[in-house]
Amino acid sequence: MDKPQTMNADQTAPEELAAQPVQLPTHPSEIADLPPPNIVPDGVSPPVRHPLDPLTADEINLTTRLLLATPPLGSHIRIITIVPIEPHDKNYIINFKSKDQLQRRVSALIRDSQNRTSYEATLDLINKCVEKLIEHQNFQPPLTFDEMIESDSILRKNEAVLAAFAKRNIKIDDVVFYVFSSGYTNEHDSPAKRRIFRPYAAVRKSPEDNYYAHHIDGLVITVDLDSFTVEVEDHSVVPVPSYTANYDPERIKSPNNIPYFPDGLRKDLKPLVITQPEGPSFQIDGYQVTWQKWRFRVGFNVREGLTIHMVEYFDQPRWRSIFYRASLDEMWVPYGDASPGHNFKNAFDVGEVGIGLLLNSLVLGCDCLGEIRYMDVIRNNNKGEALLLKNAICIHEEDIGLLWKHTEYIEQRTQVRRSRRLVVSSVATVGNYEYGFYWYFQQDGAIHYEVKLTGIIAPGSIEPGKIPASGGLIAEGLYGPHHQHFFNIRIDWNLDGQKNSLVEVNCESIPPGPNNLSGNGWAARETVLVTVGEARRSHDASKGRFWKVINPNVKNHVKLPVGYKIVSMTPACYPMCHLESCQGGRSAMARHHLWATRYDDKELYAAGLFPNQSKGDEDGIAVYSEKHKDDSLVECDLVTWYTFGCNHVVRPEDWPVMPVETVGFRLLPDGFFRGSPAIDVPLSKPHQSKETACCGCTNGDKQRTRPYNWKSKRLTAN
């Protein structure tokens, strides 16, 4: 891998902006300034070394050539996503050697707008052929950048749109259109009938102005993406908010800005420099990462973005498998504002757009800090061309404080260790929101997953002096609709082998009686979830409920099955919409926090393959669970689907750019190891001769504490 780059503070901002070219212009003036795409030609891709390697530019270009040569496809089609199909035979992957024959297959979703139909293609890239081409007339693939750009041009000429803005004394040249998926409101939105999206509009006062502060409310605009016809529903005229909400260093000094900082940026923040003089402790070989006792593979595709594969831990003296594959397979953002201009808003950002298409190019010192290694990725555009995204995935180490400590006063000694973790991350901009996706590998054998939410809320406008029923005021005449964020992580387990089971653990009081005479007794009751139908479970905080994946055939040193438990890091989140509503029909993946199925290579996404404009009952985890409800989950090739999230009750402090809110879960070893695997972590070394080690000693010896005089009950001099 390349050596990490360094830059000073003056370089950071320009580098950040240069790395984030606008992919989706919101105003005609931005189109001319778009940088040329980083199209990658044939013949420059590195060789594929492993079946799980992300797609190369050569493979994407080959896919496009094969598609365009396949009737009835032609040059008019939009190639929406090209994603790798991972080999079905897990033993082939687990035992793969460099001399083995590669298997490389892909799936492509295609839109033929001329004939108002879609296709799903399966291609074999080794044999250079299209294996299957399935037409889908009742489903809609994800939205595309090209459709959004063409829509912008159409909207600016549409008579109904112009009339609505004229009614509000708004000039079209001052208007910005920004994307929102359509959801499903009634049968007229059926994906079998039309392909649509519902953009929002706002006023932009200058090229750098934060236009979200000047939302144009009361309108519902619907664009047919095949015919490019436009429908406008005008429900009410609401004044456009006048206060600005800019966040660049100069504009926050304006008295008309919310928030207003007359002195600009803070002047008292001293530099914090993170260095590793000997370099990082991890190694990267292709897409395989090794750190401490961890080994795993990093993956990528344009739908899910960052994926993690074949996670193993080296444990006295062998590699032990934990899971085979994990990914963010879907996220759902339903809004709780029932007003006409907002009641349709609920988005499946993975399946309706593609997280991998929205990833940022990360910049040292901004998105990542320290001794960094980056991975680039290749994506496709709607012509099927291969595009390079630099620095899409960031890998680095972090010091996170205390790992373990104990002070023994009687023996006058202390042992303490600091905790370090390996971070694998990416960041996506999904319209107004930013989401950071972080996998953390810990020295105690734990794996944490976090989503960091930031960016700009999608606001609404309201008559000054009024209070929104389902939102929080953030400025005069402007509010943030309350909404929820749900994330589903699909984990294909391989815990010391492929025969795993699922256990639910509830903490319960022991009934008064011979076994609990004092009344304080309680126990952690374990229940094996025997079938797929039983494994539709929700959190119960009153019982401290969690779930555990075990391998019944592998026992630990106390003769119990080895296991890893799934523990939430944030309060449980439940859908707030009525299940009978149109939004409620799309809430299936969020109705339970844990689902489980047996591995099926056709069941990959919690909201199904085509969530765009879906009612929600055609495909996805609820359908899989019902279809297989009687299938046994005992000692099987187990897949868990874990849903977590948060209620975003909007507050003024979320404006104009929301401070990070973190949600996530932990995978903790539970009987997997023979005691704590973190006991062998060494003492931290001092960087300079005057510094002391973290235990208070310069030589790494145990620390001596001041003796305690038990008679006088006070410390004595050393």
For each residue, the residues with C-beta under 8 A, 3 or more apart:
1: 284 373 374
2: 5 373 374
3:
4: 364 371 372 373
5: 2 364 372
6: 364
7: 11 12 15 364 365
8: 11 12
9: 12 365
10: 13
11: 7 8 14 15
12: 7 8 9 15 16 363 365 366
13: 10 16 17
14: 11 17 18
15: 7 11 12 18 19 363 366
16: 12 13 19 20 363 366
17: 13 14 20
18: 14 15 21
19: 15 16 360 361 362 363 390 391
20: 16 17 360 361 429
21: 18 34 35
22: 25 30 33 34
23: 145
24: 145 148 149 179
25: 22 28 30 31 34 149 152
26: 30 152 176 177 178 204 211
27: 30 152 175 176 204 207
28: 25 31 152 153 156
29: 32 33 207
30: 22 25 26 27 33 34
31: 25 28 34 149
32: 29
33: 22 29 30
34: 21 22 25 30 31
35: 21
36: 39
37: 381 385 387
38: 387 388 389 390
39: 36 385 386 387
40: 44 45 57 61 378 386 387 388
41: 44 57 61
42: 45 57 58 61
43: 58
44: 40 41 57
45: 40 42 56 57 58 59 378
46: 56
47:
48: 53 56 59 102 104
49: 53 98 286
50: 53 96 286 287 288 297
51: 86 87 92 93 96 102 103 104
52: 86 93 287 297 299 309 310
53: 48 49 50 56 286 287 299
54: 84 287 299 300 301 377 378
55: 59 60 82 83 84 106 301 378
56: 45 46 48 53 59 60 378 386
57: 40 41 42 44 45 60 61 378 386 388
58: 42 43 45 61 62 386
59: 45 48 55 56 62 63 104 106 125
60: 55 56 57 63 64 82 378 380 384 385 386
61: 40 41 42 57 58 64 65 384 385 386
62: 58 59 65 66 125 128
63: 59 60 66 67 82 106 108 123 125 380 384
64: 60 61 67 68 79 82 380 383 384 385
65: 61 62 68 69
66: 62 63 69 70 123 128 129 130
67: 63 64 70 73 77 79 108 110 121 123 130 384
68: 64 65 73 74 75 77 384
69: 65 66
70: 66 67 73 121 130 133
71:
72: 112 115
73: 67 68 70 77 110 112 119 133
74: 68 77
75: 68
76: 112 113 114
77: 67 68 73 74 110 111 112 119
78: 110 111 112 113 144 146 147 382
79: 64 67 82 108 110 380 381 382 383 384
80: 108 109 110 111 141 142 144 354 382
81: 108 109 141 142 302 303 354 357 380
82: 55 60 63 64 79 106 107 108 302 380 384
83: 55 106 107 108 301 302 303
84: 54 55 104 105 106 107 301
85: 105 106 107 122
86: 51 52 93 325 601
87: 51 90 92 93 103 105
88: 601
89: 92 93
90: 87 93 94 324 494 498 637
91: 94 95
92: 51 87 89 95 96 100 103
93: 51 52 86 87 89 90 96 310
94: 90 91 310 321 494
95: 91 92
96: 50 51 92 93 100
97: 100
98: 49
99:
100: 92 96 97
101: 126
102: 48 51 126
103: 51 87 92 126
104: 48 51 59 84 124 125 126
105: 84 85 87 122 123 124 125 131
106: 55 59 63 82 83 84 85 122 123 125
107: 82 83 84 85 120 121 122 123
108: 63 67 79 80 81 82 83 119 120 121 123
109: 80 81 118 119 120 141 142
110: 67 73 77 78 79 80 118 119 120 121 141
111: 77 78 80 118 141 144 195
112: 72 73 76 77 78 115 116 117 118 119
113: 76 78 116 195 225 226
114: 76
115: 72 112
116: 112 113 137 194 195 226
117: 112 135 136 137
118: 109 110 111 112 135 136 137 139 140 141
119: 73 77 108 109 110 112 133 134 135 136
120: 107 108 109 110 132 133 134 136 609
121: 67 70 107 108 110 130 132 133 134
122: 85 105 106 107 130 131 132 133
123: 63 66 67 105 106 107 108 129 130 131
124: 104 105 127 128 129 131
125: 59 62 63 104 105 106 128
126: 101 102 103 104
127: 124
128: 62 66 124 125
129: 66 123 124
130: 66 67 70 121 122 123 133
131: 105 122 123 124
132: 120 121 122
133: 70 73 119 120 121 122 130
134: 119 120 121
135: 117 118 119
136: 117 118 119 120 139 141 610
137: 116 117 118 192
138: 191 192
139: 118 136 191 192 609 610 612 614 618
140: 118 191 195 610 612 613 614
141: 80 81 109 110 111 118 136 610 612
142: 80 81 109 303 351 352 353 354 612
143: 147 148 179 181 197 225 352 353 612
144: 78 80 111 147 148 382
145: 23 24 148 149 357 381 382
146: 78 149 150 381 382
147: 78 143 144 150 151 197 225 382
148: 24 143 144 145 151 152 179 197 199
149: 24 25 31 145 146 152 153
150: 146 147 153 154 228
151: 147 148 154 155 177 197 199 223 225 228
152: 25 26 27 28 148 149 155 156 177
153: 28 149 150 156 157
154: 150 151 157 158 223 228 230
155: 151 152 158 161 177 199 221 223 230
156: 28 152 153 161 172 175
157: 153 154 162
158: 154 155 161 162 230 232
159: 162 163
160: 163 164 230 231 232
161: 155 156 158 164 165 172 221 230 232
162: 157 158 159 165 166 172
163: 159 160 166 167 232
164: 160 161 167 168 219 232 234
165: 161 162 168 170 171 172 175 201 216
166: 162 163 169 170
167: 163 164 234 237
168: 164 165 216 237 240
169: 166
170: 165 166 174 175 203 216 240
171: 165 174 175
172: 156 161 162 165 175
173:
174: 170 171 203 204 205
175: 27 156 165 170 171 172 201 202 203 204 216
176: 26 27 201 202 203 204 211
177: 26 151 152 155 199 200 201
178: 26 199 200 201 202 211 431 432
179: 24 143 148 197 199 431
180: 197 198 199 200 345 347 431 458
181: 143 197 198 347 348 352 353 612 613
182: 185 189 196 197 198 222 344 613
183: 189 198 344 345 346 347 582 583 586 613
184: 189 190 582 585 586 613 614 615 616
185: 182 188 189 343 344 582
186: 189 582
187: 190 193
188: 185 193 194
189: 182 183 184 185 186 193 194 196 613
190: 184 187 193 194 613
191: 138 139 140 194 195 610 612 613 614
192: 137 138 139
193: 187 188 189 190
194: 116 188 189 190 191 224 226
195: 111 113 116 140 191 224 225 226 613
196: 182 189 222 223 224 225 613
197: 143 147 148 151 179 180 181 182 222 223 225
198: 180 181 182 183 220 221 222 223 344
199: 148 151 155 177 178 179 180 221 223
200: 177 178 180 215 216 221 458
201: 165 175 176 177 178 216 219 221
202: 175 176 178 211 212 213 214 215 216
203: 170 174 175 176 211 214 216 240
204: 26 27 174 175 176 207 209 211 214
205: 174 209 211 214 244
206: 209
207: 27 29 204
208: 246 248 251
209: 204 205 206 213 214 244 246
210: 213 244 245 246 247 456 656
211: 26 176 178 202 203 204 205 214
212: 202 215 245 432 456 457 458 459 656
213: 202 209 210 241 243 244 245 246 258 459 475 478 656
214: 202 203 204 205 209 211 240 241 242
215: 200 202 212 240 241 459 460 461 478
216: 165 168 170 175 200 201 202 203 219 240 461
217: 236 238 341 460 461 462
218: 234 235 236 237 238 340 341 461
219: 164 201 216 232 233 234 235 341
220: 198 232 233 235 340 341 344
221: 155 161 198 199 200 201 230 231 232 233
222: 182 196 197 198 230 231 232 233
223: 151 154 155 196 197 198 199 228 229 230
224: 194 195 196 227 228 229 230
225: 113 143 147 151 195 196 197 228
226: 113 116 194 195
227: 224
228: 150 151 154 223 224 225
229: 223 224
230: 154 155 158 160 161 221 222 223 224
231: 160 221 222
232: 158 160 161 163 164 219 220 221 222
233: 219 220 221 222 340
234: 164 167 218 219 237
235: 218 219 220 340 341
236: 217 218 340
237: 167 168 218 234
238: 217 218 461 462 463 477
239: 461 463 464 477
240: 168 170 203 214 215 216 461 477
241: 213 214 215 461 475 476 477 478
242: 214 256 476 477
243: 213 256 257 258 475 476 478
244: 205 209 210 213 251 254 256 257 258
245: 210 212 213 257 258 475 655 656
246: 208 209 210 213 251 252 254 257 656
247: 210 251 252 656 657
248: 208 251 252
249: 252 264 265
250: 253 264
251: 208 244 246 247 248 254 257
252: 246 247 248 249 257 259 260 261 264 265
253: 250 257 260 261 262 263 264
254: 244 246 251 257 260
255: 260 262
256: 242 243 244 260
257: 243 244 245 246 251 252 253 254 260
258: 213 243 244 245 474 475 655 656
259: 252 655 656
260: 252 253 254 255 256 257
261: 252 253 264 265
262: 253 255
263: 253 267
264: 249 250 252 253 261
265: 249 252 261
266: 269
267: 263
268:
269: 266
270:
271:
272:
273:
274: 369 370 371
275: 370 371
276: 279 280 281 370 371 397
277: 687
278:
279: 276 371
280: 276 371 373 396 397
281: 276 291 292 397 420
282: 289 290 291 373 395 397 422
283: 289 290 291
284: 1 287 288 289 290 373 395
285: 288 290
286: 49 50 53
287: 50 52 53 54 284 297 298 299 375
288: 50 284 285 295 296 297 298
289: 282 283 284 294 295 296 297 298 395 422 424
290: 282 283 284 285 294 295
291: 281 282 283 294 397 422 441
292: 281 422 441 443
293: 313 314 315 677
294: 289 290 291 311 312 313 314 422 441
295: 288 289 290 310 311 312 313 314 319
296: 288 289 308 309 310 311 312 441
297: 50 52 287 288 289 308 309 310
298: 287 288 289 306 307 308 309 375 393 395 424
299: 52 53 54 287 306 307 308 309 325 327
300: 54 305 306 307 356 375 377 392 393
301: 54 55 83 84 304 305 307 356
302: 81 82 83 305 354 356 357 379 380
303: 81 83 142 350 351 354 355 356
304: 301 307 327 328 329 350 355 356
305: 300 301 302 328 355 356 358 359 426 428 437
306: 298 299 300 327 328 393 424 425 426 437 439
307: 298 299 300 301 304 325 326 327
308: 296 297 298 299 311 325 326 327 424 439
309: 52 296 297 298 299 324 325 326
310: 52 93 94 295 296 297 321 324 325 494
311: 294 295 296 308 321 322 323 326 447
312: 294 295 296 319 320 321 322
313: 293 294 295 319 320 322 445 677
314: 293 294 295 317 318 319 320
315: 293 318 319 320 673 677
316: 674
317: 314
318: 314 315
319: 295 312 313 314 315
320: 312 313 314 315 496 672
321: 94 310 311 312 324 494 495 496 497
322: 311 312 313 447 493 494 495 564 667
323: 311 326 491 492 493 494 495
324: 90 309 310 321 492 493 494
325: 86 299 307 308 309 310 490 491 492
326: 307 308 309 311 323 439 449 489 490 491 492
327: 299 304 306 307 308 489 490
328: 304 305 306 331 350 355 437 451 487 488 489
329: 304 350 488 489 490 604 605 606 641
330: 348 350 351 487 488 589 605 606 607 611 620
331: 328 348 349 350 355 435 485 486 487 488
332: 346 347 348 349 485 486 488 586 587 589 590 607
333: 345 346 347 349 433 483 484 485 486
334: 345 346 483 484 486 575 576 577 583 586 587
335: 342 343 345 346 458 481 482 483
336: 470 481 482 483 484 576 577
337: 342 343 345 460 468 469 470 471 481 482 483
338: 342 343 469 470
339: 342 343 460 469 470
340: 218 220 233 235 236 343
341: 217 218 219 220 235 460
342: 335 337 338 339 345 460 481
343: 185 335 337 338 339 340
344: 182 183 185 198 220
345: 180 183 333 334 335 337 342 458 481 483
346: 183 332 333 334 335 583 586
347: 180 181 183 332 333 352 430
348: 181 330 331 332 351 352 586 607 611 612
349: 331 332 333 352 353 355 430 435
350: 303 304 328 329 330 331 353 354 355 605 607
351: 142 303 330 348 605 607 608 609 610 611 612
352: 142 143 181 347 348 349 611 612
353: 142 143 181 349 350 357 358 430
354: 80 81 142 302 303 350 357 358
355: 303 304 305 328 331 349 350 358 359 428 430 435 437
356: 300 301 302 303 304 305 359 377 379
357: 81 145 302 353 354 379
358: 305 353 354 355 428 429 430
359: 305 355 356 377 389 392 426 427 428
360: 19 20 367 392 426 427 428 429 434
361: 19 20 389 390 391 392
362: 19 366 367 368 374 391 392 393 394 426 427
363: 12 15 16 19 366 367 368 391
364: 4 5 6 7 368 369 372
365: 7 9 12 368 369
366: 12 15 16 362 363
367: 360 362 363 394 427 436
368: 362 363 364 365 372 394 396 425
369: 274 364 365 372 396
370: 274 275 276 396 397 398
371: 4 274 275 276 279 280 396 397
372: 4 5 364 368 369 394 395 396
373: 1 2 4 280 282 284 394 395 396
374: 1 2 362 390 391 392 393 394 395
375: 287 298 300 391 392 393 395
376: 388 389 390 391 392
377: 54 300 356 359 388 389 392 393
378: 40 45 54 55 56 57 60 386 387 388 389
379: 302 356 357 386 387 389
380: 60 63 64 79 81 82 302 384 385 386 387
381: 37 79 145 146 384 385 387
382: 78 79 80 144 145 146 147
383: 64 79
384: 60 61 63 64 67 68 79 82 380 381
385: 37 39 60 61 64 380 381
386: 39 40 56 57 58 60 61 378 379 380
387: 37 38 39 40 378 379 380 381
388: 38 40 57 376 377 378
389: 38 359 361 376 377 378 379 392
390: 19 38 361 374 376
391: 19 361 362 363 374 375 376 394
392: 300 359 360 361 362 374 375 376 377 389 426
393: 298 300 306 362 374 375 377 424 425 426
394: 362 367 368 372 373 374 391 423 424 425 426
395: 282 284 289 298 372 373 374 375 422 423 424 425
396: 280 368 369 370 371 372 373 422 423
397: 276 280 281 282 291 370 371 420 421 422 423
398: 370 420 421 423
399: 418 419 420
400: 419 420 421
401: 418 419
402: 405 416 417 418 419
403: 417 418 419 420 443 444 678 681
404: 416 417 444 676 678 679
405: 402 414 415 416 417
406: 414 415 416
407: 413 414 705
408: 411 412 413 414
409: 412 705 708
410:
411: 408
412: 408 409 704 705 706 707
413: 407 408 702 703 704 705
414: 405 406 407 408 695 696 702 703 705
415: 405 406 695 702 703
416: 402 404 405 406 694 695 703
417: 402 403 404 405 678 681 682 683 684 694
418: 399 401 402 403 684 694
419: 399 400 401 402 403 442 443 444 678
420: 281 397 398 399 400 403 443
421: 397 398 400 440 441 442 443 448
422: 282 289 291 292 294 395 396 397 440 441
423: 394 395 396 397 398 438 439 440
424: 289 298 306 308 393 394 395 438 439 441
425: 306 368 393 394 395 436 437 438 439
426: 305 306 359 360 362 392 393 394 436 437
427: 359 360 362 367 434 435 436 437
428: 305 355 358 359 360 434 435 437
429: 20 358 360 433 434 455
430: 347 349 353 355 358 433 434 435 455
431: 178 179 180 458
432: 178 212 455 456 457 458
433: 333 429 430 453 454 455 456 457 458
434: 360 427 428 429 430 453 454 455
435: 331 349 355 427 428 430 451 452 453 455
436: 367 425 426 427 450 451 452 454 660
437: 305 306 328 355 425 426 427 428 450 451
438: 423 424 425 448 449 450 451 452 664
439: 306 308 326 423 424 425 447 448 449
440: 421 422 423 447 448 449 450
441: 291 292 294 296 421 422 424 447
442: 419 421 445 446 447 448
443: 292 403 419 420 421 677 678 681
444: 403 404 419 669 676 677 678
445: 313 442 668 669 672 673 677 678
446: 442 666 667 668 669
447: 311 322 439 440 441 442 666 667
448: 421 438 439 440 442 569 664 665 666 667
449: 326 438 439 440 489 664 665 666 667
450: 436 437 438 440 569 662 663 664
451: 328 435 436 437 438 485 487 662 663 664
452: 435 436 438 660 661 662
453: 433 434 435 485 646 648 658 660 661 662 663
454: 433 434 436 657 658 659 660 661
455: 429 430 432 433 434 435 657 658
456: 210 212 432 433 656 657 658
457: 212 432 433 474 480 481 648 650 654 655 658
458: 180 200 212 335 345 431 432 433 480 481
459: 212 213 215 474 478 479 480 481
460: 215 217 337 339 341 342 468 471 478 479 480 481
461: 215 216 217 218 238 239 240 241 477 478 479
462: 217 238 466 468 473 477 478 479
463: 238 239 466 477
464: 239 476 477
465:
466: 462 463
467: 473
468: 337 460 462 471 472 473 479 481
469: 337 338 339
470: 336 337 338 339 481 482
471: 337 460 468 479 480 481 482 650
472: 468 479 480 482 649 650 651 652 654
473: 462 467 468 478 479 652
474: 258 457 459 478 479 480 650 651 652 654 655
475: 213 241 243 245 258 478 652 655
476: 241 242 243 464
477: 238 239 240 241 242 461 462 463 464
478: 213 215 241 243 459 460 461 462 473 474 475
479: 459 460 461 462 468 471 472 473 474 650
480: 457 458 459 460 471 472 474 650 654 655
481: 335 336 337 342 345 457 458 459 460 468 470 471 650
482: 335 336 337 470 471 472 647 648 649 650
483: 333 334 335 336 337 345 648
484: 333 334 336 573 575 576 590 645 646 647 648
485: 331 332 333 451 453 573 645 646 648 663
486: 331 332 333 334 573 575 589 590 643 644 645
487: 328 330 331 451 643 644 645 663
488: 328 329 330 331 332 589 606 607 621 641 642 643
489: 326 327 328 329 449 641 642 644 665
490: 325 326 327 329 604 605 606 639 640 641
491: 323 325 326 639 640 642
492: 323 324 325 326 599 637 638 639
493: 322 323 324 500 549 637 638 639 640
494: 90 94 310 321 322 323 324 497 498 500
495: 321 322 323 500 549 550 551 562 563 564 672
496: 320 321 551 554 562 672
497: 321 494 500 551 553 554
498: 90 494 637
499: 551 552 553 635 636 637
500: 493 494 495 497 549 550 551 635 636 637 638
501: 528 529 549 550 551 552 561 633 634 635 636 638
502: 528 529 535 547 548 549 550 596 633 638 640
503: 526 527 528 529 547 548 549 550 563
504: 526 527 529 537 545 546 547 548
505: 524 525 526 527 544 545 546 547 548 565
506: 524 525 527 540 543 544 545
507: 522 523 524 525 543 544 545
508: 522 523 525 543
509: 516 521 522
510: 513 515 516 521 522 523
511: 515 516
512: 516 517 519
513: 510 516 517
514: 517
515: 510 511 521
516: 509 510 511 512 513 519 520 521
517: 512 513 514
518: 521
519: 512 516
520: 516
521: 509 510 515 516 518
522: 507 508 509 510
523: 507 508 510
524: 505 506 507 544
525: 505 506 507 508
526: 503 504 505 548
527: 503 504 505 506
528: 501 502 503 634
529: 501 502 503 504 534 535 537 596 633
530: 534 632 633 634
531: 534 535 629 630 631 632 633
532: 535 596 597 598 624 625 628 629 630 631 633
533: 536 625 626 629 630
534: 529 530 531 633
535: 502 529 531 532 594 595 596 597 625 633
536: 533 592 594 595 625
537: 504 529 545 547 592 593 594 595
538: 572 574 592 593 594
539: 545 568 572 593
540: 506 543 545
541: 544 545 571 572
542:
543: 506 507 508 540
544: 505 506 507 524 541
545: 504 505 506 507 537 539 540 541
546: 504 505 565 566 567 568
547: 502 503 504 505 537 565 566 594 640
548: 502 503 504 505 526 563 564 565 566 670
549: 493 495 500 501 502 503 563 564 565 566 638 640
550: 495 500 501 502 503 561 562 563 671
551: 495 496 497 499 500 501 554 561 562 563
552: 499 501 561 634 635
553: 497 499 561 635
554: 496 497 551 561 562
555: 559 560 561 562
556: 559 560 561 562 671 672 673 674
557: 674
558: 671
559: 555 556
560: 555 556 671
561: 501 550 551 552 553 554 555 556 671
562: 495 496 550 551 554 555 556 671 672
563: 495 503 548 549 550 551 669 670 671 672
564: 322 495 548 549 667 668 669 670 672
565: 505 546 547 548 549 667 668 670
566: 546 547 548 549 594 640 642 665 666 667
567: 546 665 666 667 668
568: 539 546 571 572 593 644 665
569: 448 450 644 662 663 664 665 666
570: 573 644 645 646 662 663 664
571: 541 568 646
572: 538 539 541 568 593 644
573: 484 485 486 570 590 644 645 646 647
574: 538 590
575: 334 484 486 579 584 587 590 591
576: 334 336 484 647
577: 334 336 581 583 584 587
578: 581 584
579: 575 584 585 587 591
580: 584
581: 577 578 584 585
582: 183 184 185 186 585 586 615
583: 183 334 346 577 586 587
584: 575 577 578 579 580 581 587
585: 184 579 581 582 615 616 617
586: 183 184 332 334 346 348 582 583 607 611 614 615 616
587: 332 334 575 577 579 583 584 590 591 616
588: 591 606 607 616 617 620 621 622 623
589: 330 332 486 488 595 606 607 620 621 622 641 643
590: 332 484 486 573 574 575 587 643 645
591: 575 579 587 588 622
592: 536 537 538 595 643
593: 537 538 539 568 572 642 643 644
594: 535 536 537 538 547 566 640 641 642 643
595: 535 536 537 589 592 606 621 624 625 640 641 643
596: 502 529 532 535 633 638 639 640 641
597: 532 535 600 603 621 624 625 628 631 633 639 641
598: 532 628 631 632 633 636 637 638 639
599: 492 636 637 638 639
600: 597 603 624 628 639
601: 86 88 604
602:
603: 597 600 621 624 639
604: 329 490 601 609
605: 329 330 350 351 490 608 609 611 619 620
606: 329 330 488 490 588 589 595 620 621 641 643
607: 330 332 348 350 351 488 586 588 589 611 614 616 619 620 621
608: 351 605 611 614 618 619 620 623
609: 120 139 351 604 605 619
610: 136 139 140 141 191 351 614 618 619
611: 330 348 351 352 586 605 607 608 614 616 619 620
612: 139 140 141 142 143 181 191 348 351 352
613: 140 181 182 183 184 189 190 191 195 196
614: 139 140 184 191 586 607 608 610 611 618 619
615: 184 582 585 586 618
616: 184 585 586 587 588 607 611 620
617: 585 588 622 623
618: 139 608 610 614 615 623
619: 605 607 608 609 610 611 614 623
620: 330 588 589 605 606 607 608 611 616 623 624
621: 488 588 589 595 597 603 606 607 624 625 641
622: 588 589 591 617 625 626
623: 588 608 617 618 619 620 626 627
624: 532 595 597 600 603 620 621 627 628
625: 532 533 535 536 595 597 621 622 628 629
626: 533 622 623 629
627: 623 624
628: 532 597 598 600 624 625 631
629: 531 532 533 625 626
630: 531 532 533
631: 531 532 597 598 628
632: 530 531 598 636
633: 501 502 529 530 531 532 534 535 596 597 598 636 638
634: 501 528 530 552
635: 499 500 501 552 553
636: 499 500 501 598 599 632 633
637: 90 492 493 498 499 500 598 599
638: 492 493 500 501 502 549 596 598 599 633
639: 490 491 492 493 596 597 598 599 600 603
640: 490 491 493 502 547 549 566 594 595 596
641: 329 488 489 490 589 594 595 596 597 606 621
642: 488 489 491 566 593 594 665
643: 486 487 488 589 590 592 593 594 595 606
644: 486 487 489 568 569 570 572 573 593 663 664 665
645: 484 485 486 487 570 573 590 663
646: 453 484 485 570 571 573 661 663
647: 482 484 573 576
648: 453 457 482 483 484 485 654 661
649: 472 482
650: 457 471 472 474 479 480 481 482 654
651: 472 474 654
652: 472 473 474 475 655
653: 659
654: 457 472 474 480 648 650 651 658 659
655: 245 258 259 457 474 475 480 652 658
656: 210 212 213 245 246 247 258 259 456
657: 247 454 455 456
658: 453 454 455 456 457 654 655 661
659: 454 653 654
660: 436 452 453 454
661: 452 453 454 646 648 658
662: 450 451 452 453 569 570
663: 450 451 453 485 487 569 570 644 645 646
664: 438 448 449 450 451 569 570 644
665: 448 449 489 566 567 568 569 642 644
666: 446 447 448 449 566 567 569
667: 322 446 447 448 449 564 565 566 567
668: 445 446 564 565 567
669: 444 445 446 563 564 672 673 677
670: 548 563 564 565
671: 550 556 558 560 561 562 563
672: 320 445 495 496 556 562 563 564 669
673: 315 445 556 669 676 677
674: 316 556 557
675: 679
676: 404 444 673 679
677: 293 313 315 443 444 445 669 673 680
678: 403 404 417 419 443 444 445 681
679: 404 675 676
680: 677
681: 403 417 443 678
682: 417 685
683: 417 693 694 695 700
684: 417 418 693 694
685: 682 693 700
686: 689 691 692 693 698
687: 277 691
688: 691
689: 686 698
690:
691: 686 687 688 698
692: 686 696 697 698
693: 683 684 685 686 696 697 698 699 700
694: 416 417 418 683 684
695: 414 415 416 683 700 702 703
696: 414 692 693 703
697: 692 693 700 701 702 703
698: 686 689 691 692 693
699: 693
700: 683 685 693 695 697
701: 697
702: 413 414 415 695 697
703: 413 414 415 416 695 696 697
704: 412 413 718
705: 407 409 412 413 414
706: 412 715 716 717 718
707: 412 715 716 718
708: 409 714 715 716
709: 712 713 714 715 716
710: 713
711:
712: 709 716
713: 709 710
714: 708 709
715: 706 707 708 709
716: 706 707 708 709 712
717: 706
718: 704 706 707
